[in-house]
Amino acid sequence: MKTLGIILIVIGIIMVLIRGFTVTTEKEVLDVGPVEVNKKENKWIGWPLYAGGLIAVVGVVLLISGNKRNG
């Protein structure tokens, strides 16, 4: 549980600092015989700020509860 708590704390902090990322996708617009037209689109994949904070808090709770159980 202690390891999982530390991992969740790190992931939570990263999620608070980095609010998301952009993914470039290629979409086929027109395909007529040998002629093909493609369009590149940027899509934002993000998460709310409270999600990272919540994950970090769960990690702290797991870390504390793991120490109480072992000690």
Contacts in CASP RR format, 6 or more apart in sequence:
PFRMAT RR
TARGET T0000
AUTHOR 0000-0000-0000
METHOD contacts of the structure
MODEL  1
MKTLGIILIVIGIIMVLIRGFTVTTEKEVLDVGPVEVNKKENKWIGWPLY
AGGLIAVVGVVLLISGNKRNG
1 62 0 8 1.000
1 63 0 8 1.000
1 65 0 8 1.000
1 66 0 8 1.000
1 69 0 8 1.000
2 62 0 8 1.000
2 63 0 8 1.000
2 66 0 8 1.000
2 67 0 8 1.000
2 70 0 8 1.000
4 59 0 8 1.000
4 62 0 8 1.000
5 58 0 8 1.000
5 59 0 8 1.000
5 60 0 8 1.000
5 62 0 8 1.000
5 63 0 8 1.000
6 59 0 8 1.000
6 63 0 8 1.000
8 55 0 8 1.000
8 56 0 8 1.000
8 58 0 8 1.000
8 59 0 8 1.000
8 62 0 8 1.000
9 56 0 8 1.000
9 59 0 8 1.000
9 60 0 8 1.000
9 63 0 8 1.000
11 52 0 8 1.000
11 55 0 8 1.000
11 56 0 8 1.000
12 52 0 8 1.000
12 53 0 8 1.000
12 55 0 8 1.000
12 56 0 8 1.000
13 52 0 8 1.000
13 56 0 8 1.000
15 47 0 8 1.000
15 51 0 8 1.000
15 52 0 8 1.000
15 53 0 8 1.000
15 55 0 8 1.000
16 49 0 8 1.000
16 52 0 8 1.000
16 53 0 8 1.000
16 56 0 8 1.000
19 46 0 8 1.000
19 47 0 8 1.000
19 49 0 8 1.000
20 44 0 8 1.000
20 45 0 8 1.000
20 46 0 8 1.000
20 47 0 8 1.000
21 44 0 8 1.000
21 45 0 8 1.000
21 46 0 8 1.000
22 42 0 8 1.000
22 43 0 8 1.000
22 44 0 8 1.000
22 45 0 8 1.000
23 42 0 8 1.000
23 43 0 8 1.000
23 45 0 8 1.000
24 40 0 8 1.000
24 41 0 8 1.000
24 42 0 8 1.000
24 43 0 8 1.000
25 40 0 8 1.000
25 41 0 8 1.000
25 43 0 8 1.000
26 38 0 8 1.000
26 39 0 8 1.000
26 40 0 8 1.000
26 41 0 8 1.000
27 38 0 8 1.000
27 39 0 8 1.000
27 40 0 8 1.000
27 41 0 8 1.000
28 36 0 8 1.000
28 37 0 8 1.000
28 38 0 8 1.000
28 39 0 8 1.000
29 37 0 8 1.000
29 38 0 8 1.000
29 39 0 8 1.000
30 36 0 8 1.000
30 37 0 8 1.000
31 37 0 8 1.000
END
